[in-house]
Amino acid sequence: MAEQAQWMYRPGRSVDERFSLDVSFTARPEEPWITSPMWLDYERSTGSYRSTRAFWETELFASEAPDSGQATVSMGPHPREEGSYGWRISLRESTSALLSAIAPHADALMIHGCGLVHPEDGQARLFLGRSRAGKSTMNLRLDDWELLGDDKVLVWLDGDELLACGTPFMSKNLFVGWGETHRVHSMYALEPGSAELRLEPLQEADAFRTLLECIFLPYGEGPLAERAMEVATGVLERVSWGRLASSLEHDLSGRFQVVAP
């Protein structure tokens, strides 16, 4: 854990704790973890979110307090990896699933996107899109910007502002996001394969649709789902929205305006 902390935070930097989730974990080596366990069903009788698949059994409660929750998890190692690495994969995916599930309880959302910090104004821009939309390559195209995360970014409401940081979940490019907090100035829907470079405003309805498509949300009903929609509305209102239509051949240098302090 000490190595992870050094990788996540630069010397002298830290992040205030915003949420506490009490997790009870049980190993299940006899049951293989064979697919993504993200989806949780809401049980109205207990007020909990539950998955009872053989390879992933969990129950999640969001407590009355706005900054805590409780979960029980029982799972086995990932079948495609041997030894301790199989358990590492399972633990990483289960932790990611729980974070995305409970995040709305803390006015937060886990976003499928690339978060980059402008080198001149220190504010983040988030680039959203589905798989193969070009999120990871934005880090290469804006290589003088600081990368928060090239696949998952955590955002949360803070008064009239939207803040963001990276996550500890390694991307396909083997990057673990920075945990430092930055104000988010704007979000962009990526439109890959365009012959013409266009950076244009995005209508509110299209912006909200893009946001909903890019939220990691493993349930569709219940109080957490309702809270997630409220948080998404807050995200929509706190930043400016644009569309970036381009191809990999387009130069993005100087295309994003510096925000005055």
Beta strands, then each sheet from edge to edge (+ up, - down):
strand 1: 20-27
strand 2: 41-43
strand 3: 48-53
strand 4: 56-62
strand 5: 68-75
strand 6: 108-117
strand 7: 124-128
strand 8: 146-149
strand 9: 152-158
strand 10: 161-165
strand 11: 182-192
strand 12: 198-201
strand 13: 240-246
sheet 1: 1+ 5+ 4- 3+ 2-
sheet 2: 8+ 6- 7+ 11+ 10- 9+
sheet 3: 8+ 6- 7+ 11+ 13+ 12-
end
